[in-house]
């Protein structure tokens, strides 16, 4: 489990999901490079999140805006990071 106070990235997934682990591994260096944390949320621990995301995991958000699901979309992540700087 990865968590950081003041985290901007939130990764919704499941503990047993290999796509979730793949996305987290790809995201961590990008987040660190930009001085941001990654909060990991296991949707199976919250019935509302499980109902919301279910088979869509992993889902990545930045500042509450959904960026991608299933696979890391680097273009969307970097575009969102660039928009934050404006």
Backbone as XML, in Angstrom:
<?xml version="1.0"?>
<chain id="A" units="angstrom">
  <residue number="1" name="UNK">
    <atom name="N" x="0.838" y="-1.186" z="0.000"/>
    <atom name="CA" x="0.000" y="0.000" z="0.000"/>
    <atom name="C" x="0.875" y="1.239" z="0.000"/>
  </residue>
  <residue number="2" name="UNK">
    <atom name="N" x="0.582" y="2.155" z="-0.898"/>
    <atom name="CA" x="1.320" y="3.403" z="-0.977"/>
    <atom name="C" x="0.375" y="4.517" z="-0.611"/>
  </residue>
  <residue number="3" name="UNK">
    <atom name="N" x="0.818" y="5.356" z="0.263"/>
    <atom name="CA" x="0.003" y="6.487" z="0.655"/>
    <atom name="C" x="0.921" y="7.629" z="0.994"/>
  </residue>
  <residue number="4" name="UNK">
    <atom name="N" x="0.483" y="8.824" z="0.670"/>
    <atom name="CA" x="1.276" y="10.002" z="0.993"/>
    <atom name="C" x="0.334" y="11.115" z="1.392"/>
  </residue>
  <residue number="5" name="UNK">
    <atom name="N" x="0.681" y="11.805" z="2.468"/>
    <atom name="CA" x="-0.175" y="12.914" z="2.853"/>
    <atom name="C" x="-0.037" y="13.982" z="1.787"/>
  </residue>
  <residue number="6" name="UNK">
    <atom name="N" x="-1.138" y="14.588" z="1.442"/>
    <atom name="CA" x="-1.131" y="15.587" z="0.397"/>
    <atom name="C" x="-1.023" y="14.991" z="-0.991"/>
  </residue>
  <residue number="7" name="UNK">
    <atom name="N" x="-1.265" y="13.681" z="-1.115"/>
    <atom name="CA" x="-1.171" y="13.025" z="-2.409"/>
    <atom name="C" x="-2.150" y="13.659" z="-3.391"/>
  </residue>
  <residue number="8" name="UNK">
    <atom name="N" x="-1.728" y="13.772" z="-4.595"/>
    <atom name="CA" x="-2.583" y="14.280" z="-5.660"/>
    <atom name="C" x="-3.091" y="13.143" z="-6.534"/>
  </residue>
  <residue number="9" name="UNK">
    <atom name="N" x="-2.228" y="12.163" z="-6.803"/>
    <atom name="CA" x="-2.670" y="11.014" z="-7.582"/>
    <atom name="C" x="-3.419" y="10.059" z="-6.665"/>
  </residue>
  <residue number="10" name="UNK">
    <atom name="N" x="-4.529" y="9.538" z="-7.151"/>
    <atom name="CA" x="-5.238" y="8.484" z="-6.446"/>
    <atom name="C" x="-5.425" y="7.354" z="-7.445"/>
  </residue>
  <residue number="11" name="UNK">
    <atom name="N" x="-4.979" y="6.173" z="-7.048"/>
    <atom name="CA" x="-5.103" y="4.990" z="-7.881"/>
    <atom name="C" x="-6.090" y="4.038" z="-7.226"/>
  </residue>
  <residue number="12" name="UNK">
    <atom name="N" x="-7.209" y="3.829" z="-7.897"/>
    <atom name="CA" x="-8.245" y="2.917" z="-7.416"/>
    <atom name="C" x="-8.014" y="1.565" z="-8.056"/>
  </residue>
  <residue number="13" name="UNK">
    <atom name="N" x="-7.984" y="0.523" z="-7.232"/>
    <atom name="CA" x="-7.743" y="-0.803" z="-7.778"/>
    <atom name="C" x="-8.134" y="-1.887" z="-6.808"/>
  </residue>
  <residue number="14" name="UNK">
    <atom name="N" x="-7.598" y="-3.058" z="-7.070"/>
    <atom name="CA" x="-7.836" y="-4.235" z="-6.237"/>
    <atom name="C" x="-6.491" y="-4.885" z="-5.935"/>
  </residue>
  <residue number="15" name="UNK">
    <atom name="N" x="-6.393" y="-5.475" z="-4.764"/>
    <atom name="CA" x="-5.134" y="-6.087" z="-4.326"/>
    <atom name="C" x="-4.679" y="-7.200" z="-5.264"/>
  </residue>
  <residue number="16" name="UNK">
    <atom name="N" x="-5.586" y="-7.916" z="-5.863"/>
    <atom name="CA" x="-5.235" y="-9.064" z="-6.690"/>
    <atom name="C" x="-5.138" y="-8.734" z="-8.181"/>
  </residue>
  <residue number="17" name="UNK">
    <atom name="N" x="-5.194" y="-7.465" z="-8.537"/>
    <atom name="CA" x="-5.275" y="-7.032" z="-9.935"/>
    <atom name="C" x="-3.881" y="-6.755" z="-10.509"/>
  </residue>
  <residue number="18" name="UNK">
    <atom name="N" x="-3.451" y="-7.547" z="-11.495"/>
    <atom name="CA" x="-2.118" y="-7.340" z="-12.076"/>
    <atom name="C" x="-2.044" y="-6.039" z="-12.869"/>
  </residue>
  <residue number="19" name="UNK">
    <atom name="N" x="-3.142" y="-5.610" z="-13.489"/>
    <atom name="CA" x="-3.130" y="-4.335" z="-14.197"/>
    <atom name="C" x="-2.938" y="-3.176" z="-13.225"/>
  </residue>
  <residue number="20" name="UNK">
    <atom name="N" x="-3.498" y="-3.318" z="-12.027"/>
    <atom name="CA" x="-3.348" y="-2.288" z="-10.991"/>
    <atom name="C" x="-1.884" y="-2.166" z="-10.578"/>
  </residue>
  <residue number="21" name="UNK">
    <atom name="N" x="-1.238" y="-3.302" z="-10.373"/>
    <atom name="CA" x="0.174" y="-3.302" z="-10.004"/>
    <atom name="C" x="1.035" y="-2.717" z="-11.117"/>
  </residue>
  <residue number="22" name="UNK">
    <atom name="N" x="0.704" y="-3.064" z="-12.368"/>
    <atom name="CA" x="1.453" y="-2.521" z="-13.507"/>
    <atom name="C" x="1.331" y="-0.998" z="-13.560"/>
  </residue>
  <residue number="23" name="UNK">
    <atom name="N" x="0.104" y="-0.491" z="-13.403"/>
    <atom name="CA" x="-0.087" y="0.949" z="-13.473"/>
    <atom name="C" x="0.640" y="1.643" z="-12.330"/>
  </residue>
  <residue number="24" name="UNK">
    <atom name="N" x="0.557" y="1.080" z="-11.150"/>
    <atom name="CA" x="1.240" y="1.684" z="-10.006"/>
    <atom name="C" x="2.749" y="1.739" z="-10.223"/>
  </residue>
  <residue number="25" name="UNK">
    <atom name="N" x="3.317" y="0.664" z="-10.752"/>
    <atom name="CA" x="4.763" y="0.628" z="-11.002"/>
    <atom name="C" x="5.184" y="1.664" z="-12.048"/>
  </residue>
  <residue number="26" name="UNK">
    <atom name="N" x="4.372" y="1.878" z="-13.052"/>
    <atom name="CA" x="4.680" y="2.888" z="-14.073"/>
    <atom name="C" x="4.476" y="4.307" z="-13.544"/>
  </residue>
  <residue number="27" name="UNK">
    <atom name="N" x="3.503" y="4.488" z="-12.676"/>
    <atom name="CA" x="3.156" y="5.814" z="-12.176"/>
    <atom name="C" x="4.132" y="6.334" z="-11.121"/>
  </residue>
  <residue number="28" name="UNK">
    <atom name="N" x="4.622" y="5.470" z="-10.258"/>
    <atom name="CA" x="5.444" y="5.907" z="-9.129"/>
    <atom name="C" x="6.630" y="6.784" z="-9.534"/>
  </residue>
  <residue number="29" name="UNK">
    <atom name="N" x="7.416" y="6.431" z="-10.575"/>
    <atom name="CA" x="8.534" y="7.307" z="-10.926"/>
    <atom name="C" x="8.078" y="8.668" z="-11.454"/>
  </residue>
  <residue number="30" name="UNK">
    <atom name="N" x="6.976" y="8.700" z="-12.171"/>
    <atom name="CA" x="6.442" y="9.966" z="-12.680"/>
    <atom name="C" x="6.011" y="10.850" z="-11.521"/>
  </residue>
  <residue number="31" name="UNK">
    <atom name="N" x="5.290" y="10.255" z="-10.579"/>
    <atom name="CA" x="4.836" y="11.009" z="-9.407"/>
    <atom name="C" x="6.016" y="11.547" z="-8.615"/>
  </residue>
  <residue number="32" name="UNK">
    <atom name="N" x="7.020" y="10.715" z="-8.398"/>
    <atom name="CA" x="8.196" y="11.136" z="-7.634"/>
    <atom name="C" x="8.938" y="12.264" z="-8.344"/>
  </residue>
  <residue number="33" name="UNK">
    <atom name="N" x="9.039" y="12.176" z="-9.645"/>
    <atom name="CA" x="9.716" y="13.207" z="-10.430"/>
    <atom name="C" x="9.031" y="14.564" z="-10.271"/>
  </residue>
  <residue number="34" name="UNK">
    <atom name="N" x="7.721" y="14.545" z="-10.039"/>
    <atom name="CA" x="6.952" y="15.783" z="-9.898"/>
    <atom name="C" x="6.650" y="16.120" z="-8.438"/>
  </residue>
  <residue number="35" name="UNK">
    <atom name="N" x="7.256" y="15.375" z="-7.526"/>
    <atom name="CA" x="7.088" y="15.650" z="-6.107"/>
    <atom name="C" x="5.691" y="15.372" z="-5.585"/>
  </residue>
  <residue number="36" name="UNK">
    <atom name="N" x="5.006" y="14.428" z="-6.215"/>
    <atom name="CA" x="3.643" y="14.091" z="-5.806"/>
    <atom name="C" x="3.592" y="12.690" z="-5.222"/>
  </residue>
  <residue number="37" name="UNK">
    <atom name="N" x="2.653" y="12.506" z="-4.345"/>
    <atom name="CA" x="2.432" y="11.188" z="-3.777"/>
    <atom name="C" x="1.382" y="10.432" z="-4.563"/>
  </residue>
  <residue number="38" name="UNK">
    <atom name="N" x="1.274" y="9.155" z="-4.266"/>
    <atom name="CA" x="0.260" y="8.292" z="-4.869"/>
    <atom name="C" x="-0.501" y="7.628" z="-3.734"/>
  </residue>
  <residue number="39" name="UNK">
    <atom name="N" x="-1.793" y="7.855" z="-3.690"/>
    <atom name="CA" x="-2.637" y="7.175" z="-2.705"/>
    <atom name="C" x="-3.257" y="5.962" z="-3.390"/>
  </residue>
  <residue number="40" name="UNK">
    <atom name="N" x="-3.088" y="4.811" z="-2.770"/>
    <atom name="CA" x="-3.640" y="3.554" z="-3.287"/>
    <atom name="C" x="-4.919" y="3.262" z="-2.537"/>
  </residue>
  <residue number="41" name="UNK">
    <atom name="N" x="-6.018" y="3.045" z="-3.258"/>
    <atom name="CA" x="-7.295" y="2.732" z="-2.626"/>
    <atom name="C" x="-7.801" y="1.411" z="-3.177"/>
  </residue>
  <residue number="42" name="UNK">
    <atom name="N" x="-7.953" y="0.437" z="-2.284"/>
    <atom name="CA" x="-8.488" y="-0.871" z="-2.659"/>
    <atom name="C" x="-10.008" y="-0.759" z="-2.651"/>
  </residue>
  <residue number="43" name="UNK">
    <atom name="N" x="-10.618" y="-0.833" z="-3.825"/>
    <atom name="CA" x="-12.067" y="-0.628" z="-3.922"/>
    <atom name="C" x="-12.861" y="-1.722" z="-3.220"/>
  </residue>
  <residue number="44" name="UNK">
    <atom name="N" x="-12.240" y="-2.881" z="-3.008"/>
    <atom name="CA" x="-12.939" y="-3.973" z="-2.341"/>
    <atom name="C" x="-13.181" y="-3.694" z="-0.857"/>
  </residue>
  <residue number="45" name="UNK">
    <atom name="N" x="-12.553" y="-2.652" z="-0.336"/>
    <atom name="CA" x="-12.744" y="-2.290" z="1.071"/>
    <atom name="C" x="-13.888" y="-1.296" z="1.270"/>
  </residue>
  <residue number="46" name="UNK">
    <atom name="N" x="-14.501" y="-0.838" z="0.169"/>
    <atom name="CA" x="-15.580" y="0.150" z="0.252"/>
    <atom name="C" x="-16.659" y="-0.215" z="-0.764"/>
  </residue>
  <residue number="47" name="UNK">
    <atom name="N" x="-17.840" y="-0.622" z="-0.299"/>
    <atom name="CA" x="-18.898" y="-1.050" z="-1.220"/>
    <atom name="C" x="-19.291" y="0.023" z="-2.241"/>
  </residue>
  <residue number="48" name="UNK">
    <atom name="N" x="-19.230" y="1.287" z="-1.864"/>
    <atom name="CA" x="-19.578" y="2.353" z="-2.809"/>
    <atom name="C" x="-18.546" y="2.462" z="-3.935"/>
  </residue>
  <residue number="49" name="UNK">
    <atom name="N" x="-17.270" y="2.352" z="-3.565"/>
    <atom name="CA" x="-16.222" y="2.395" z="-4.588"/>
    <atom name="C" x="-16.252" y="1.146" z="-5.453"/>
  </residue>
  <residue number="50" name="UNK">
    <atom name="N" x="-16.542" y="0.015" z="-4.840"/>
    <atom name="CA" x="-16.640" y="-1.222" z="-5.609"/>
    <atom name="C" x="-17.761" y="-1.116" z="-6.633"/>
  </residue>
  <residue number="51" name="UNK">
    <atom name="N" x="-18.882" y="-0.561" z="-6.235"/>
    <atom name="CA" x="-20.004" y="-0.385" z="-7.162"/>
    <atom name="C" x="-19.648" y="0.619" z="-8.265"/>
  </residue>
  <residue number="52" name="UNK">
    <atom name="N" x="-18.909" y="1.649" z="-7.911"/>
    <atom name="CA" x="-18.567" y="2.693" z="-8.878"/>
    <atom name="C" x="-17.548" y="2.220" z="-9.914"/>
  </residue>
  <residue number="53" name="UNK">
    <atom name="N" x="-16.499" y="1.538" z="-9.461"/>
    <atom name="CA" x="-15.401" y="1.177" z="-10.355"/>
    <atom name="C" x="-15.417" y="-0.276" z="-10.822"/>
  </residue>
  <residue number="54" name="UNK">
    <atom name="N" x="-15.850" y="-1.185" z="-10.005"/>
    <atom name="CA" x="-15.960" y="-2.612" z="-10.275"/>
    <atom name="C" x="-14.937" y="-3.119" z="-11.288"/>
  </residue>
  <residue number="55" name="UNK">
    <atom name="N" x="-15.334" y="-3.420" z="-12.499"/>
    <atom name="CA" x="-14.446" y="-4.019" z="-13.493"/>
    <atom name="C" x="-13.598" y="-2.991" z="-14.245"/>
  </residue>
  <residue number="56" name="UNK">
    <atom name="N" x="-13.707" y="-1.707" z="-13.920"/>
    <atom name="CA" x="-12.960" y="-0.663" z="-14.625"/>
    <atom name="C" x="-11.544" y="-0.477" z="-14.093"/>
  </residue>
  <residue number="57" name="UNK">
    <atom name="N" x="-11.180" y="-1.123" z="-13.000"/>
    <atom name="CA" x="-9.891" y="-0.874" z="-12.373"/>
    <atom name="C" x="-8.741" y="-1.402" z="-13.214"/>
  </residue>
  <residue number="58" name="UNK">
    <atom name="N" x="-7.594" y="-0.777" z="-13.095"/>
    <atom name="CA" x="-7.318" y="0.381" z="-12.254"/>
    <atom name="C" x="-7.836" y="1.675" z="-12.893"/>
  </residue>
  <residue number="59" name="UNK">
    <atom name="N" x="-8.154" y="2.620" z="-12.022"/>
    <atom name="CA" x="-8.569" y="3.955" z="-12.444"/>
    <atom name="C" x="-7.653" y="4.952" z="-11.739"/>
  </residue>
  <residue number="60" name="UNK">
    <atom name="N" x="-7.083" y="5.865" z="-12.510"/>
    <atom name="CA" x="-6.165" y="6.861" z="-11.972"/>
    <atom name="C" x="-6.807" y="8.240" z="-12.037"/>
  </residue>
  <residue number="61" name="UNK">
    <atom name="N" x="-6.720" y="8.969" z="-10.920"/>
    <atom name="CA" x="-7.189" y="10.348" z="-10.890"/>
    <atom name="C" x="-6.051" y="11.257" z="-10.423"/>
  </residue>
  <residue number="62" name="UNK">
    <atom name="N" x="-6.148" y="12.512" z="-10.820"/>
    <atom name="CA" x="-5.236" y="13.546" z="-10.347"/>
    <atom name="C" x="-6.092" y="14.728" z="-9.948"/>
  </residue>
  <residue number="63" name="UNK">
    <atom name="N" x="-5.985" y="15.128" z="-8.696"/>
    <atom name="CA" x="-6.799" y="16.222" z="-8.161"/>
    <atom name="C" x="-8.283" y="15.988" z="-8.426"/>
  </residue>
  <residue number="64" name="UNK">
    <atom name="N" x="-8.710" y="14.719" z="-8.344"/>
    <atom name="CA" x="-10.116" y="14.378" z="-8.493"/>
    <atom name="C" x="-10.596" y="14.209" z="-9.924"/>
  </residue>
  <residue number="65" name="UNK">
    <atom name="N" x="-9.718" y="14.401" z="-10.898"/>
    <atom name="CA" x="-10.094" y="14.264" z="-12.310"/>
    <atom name="C" x="-9.586" y="12.919" z="-12.821"/>
  </residue>
  <residue number="66" name="UNK">
    <atom name="N" x="-10.486" y="12.129" z="-13.380"/>
    <atom name="CA" x="-10.104" y="10.820" z="-13.898"/>
    <atom name="C" x="-9.253" y="10.981" z="-15.149"/>
  </residue>
  <residue number="67" name="UNK">
    <atom name="N" x="-8.073" y="10.322" z="-15.126"/>
    <atom name="CA" x="-7.140" y="10.421" z="-16.241"/>
    <atom name="C" x="-7.153" y="9.200" z="-17.149"/>
  </residue>
  <residue number="68" name="UNK">
    <atom name="N" x="-7.230" y="8.020" z="-16.548"/>
    <atom name="CA" x="-7.181" y="6.810" z="-17.361"/>
    <atom name="C" x="-7.665" y="5.622" z="-16.546"/>
  </residue>
  <residue number="69" name="UNK">
    <atom name="N" x="-7.912" y="4.543" z="-17.278"/>
    <atom name="CA" x="-8.283" y="3.275" z="-16.652"/>
    <atom name="C" x="-7.611" y="2.144" z="-17.413"/>
  </residue>
  <residue number="70" name="UNK">
    <atom name="N" x="-7.471" y="1.017" z="-16.760"/>
    <atom name="CA" x="-6.851" y="-0.203" z="-17.292"/>
    <atom name="C" x="-5.339" y="-0.098" z="-17.491"/>
  </residue>
  <residue number="71" name="UNK">
    <atom name="N" x="-4.879" y="0.876" z="-18.253"/>
    <atom name="CA" x="-3.452" y="1.056" z="-18.530"/>
    <atom name="C" x="-3.095" y="2.527" z="-18.343"/>
  </residue>
  <residue number="72" name="UNK">
    <atom name="N" x="-1.863" y="2.792" z="-17.938"/>
    <atom name="CA" x="-1.424" y="4.169" z="-17.741"/>
    <atom name="C" x="-1.361" y="4.883" z="-19.087"/>
  </residue>
  <residue number="73" name="UNK">
    <atom name="N" x="-2.052" y="6.001" z="-19.168"/>
    <atom name="CA" x="-2.023" y="6.853" z="-20.358"/>
    <atom name="C" x="-1.056" y="7.991" z="-20.051"/>
  </residue>
  <residue number="74" name="UNK">
    <atom name="N" x="0.196" y="7.797" z="-20.437"/>
    <atom name="CA" x="1.236" y="8.781" z="-20.116"/>
    <atom name="C" x="0.912" y="10.157" z="-20.685"/>
  </residue>
  <residue number="75" name="UNK">
    <atom name="N" x="0.354" y="10.192" z="-21.866"/>
    <atom name="CA" x="0.011" y="11.472" z="-22.488"/>
    <atom name="C" x="-0.999" y="12.226" z="-21.622"/>
  </residue>
  <residue number="76" name="UNK">
    <atom name="N" x="-2.018" y="11.531" z="-21.137"/>
    <atom name="CA" x="-3.025" y="12.167" z="-20.281"/>
    <atom name="C" x="-2.416" y="12.612" z="-18.953"/>
  </residue>
  <residue number="77" name="UNK">
    <atom name="N" x="-1.531" y="11.799" z="-18.394"/>
    <atom name="CA" x="-0.894" y="12.133" z="-17.119"/>
    <atom name="C" x="-0.028" y="13.385" z="-17.269"/>
  </residue>
  <residue number="78" name="UNK">
    <atom name="N" x="0.819" y="13.406" z="-18.300"/>
    <atom name="CA" x="1.687" y="14.578" z="-18.487"/>
    <atom name="C" x="0.897" y="15.820" z="-18.856"/>
  </residue>
  <residue number="79" name="UNK">
    <atom name="N" x="-0.177" y="15.665" z="-19.609"/>
    <atom name="CA" x="-1.026" y="16.826" z="-19.937"/>
    <atom name="C" x="-1.653" y="17.379" z="-18.667"/>
  </residue>
  <residue number="80" name="UNK">
    <atom name="N" x="-2.125" y="16.498" z="-17.793"/>
    <atom name="CA" x="-2.738" y="16.951" z="-16.533"/>
    <atom name="C" x="-1.707" y="17.605" z="-15.626"/>
  </residue>
  <residue number="81" name="UNK">
    <atom name="N" x="-0.509" y="17.059" z="-15.584"/>
    <atom name="CA" x="0.549" y="17.654" z="-14.780"/>
    <atom name="C" x="0.905" y="19.038" z="-15.317"/>
  </residue>
  <residue number="82" name="UNK">
    <atom name="N" x="0.943" y="19.180" z="-16.632"/>
    <atom name="CA" x="1.225" y="20.469" z="-17.233"/>
    <atom name="C" x="0.147" y="21.492" z="-16.946"/>
  </residue>
  <residue number="83" name="UNK">
    <atom name="N" x="-1.091" y="21.048" z="-16.946"/>
    <atom name="CA" x="-2.220" y="21.948" z="-16.668"/>
    <atom name="C" x="-2.204" y="22.433" z="-15.230"/>
  </residue>
  <residue number="84" name="UNK">
    <atom name="N" x="-1.660" y="21.620" z="-14.329"/>
    <atom name="CA" x="-1.590" y="22.013" z="-12.912"/>
    <atom name="C" x="-0.659" y="23.181" z="-12.708"/>
  </residue>
  <residue number="85" name="UNK">
    <atom name="N" x="0.354" y="23.309" z="-13.571"/>
    <atom name="CA" x="1.354" y="24.347" z="-13.422"/>
    <atom name="C" x="0.910" y="25.723" z="-13.914"/>
  </residue>
  <residue number="86" name="UNK">
    <atom name="N" x="-0.236" y="25.773" z="-14.526"/>
    <atom name="CA" x="-0.707" y="27.057" z="-15.077"/>
    <atom name="C" x="-1.427" y="27.870" z="-14.070"/>
  </residue>
</chain>
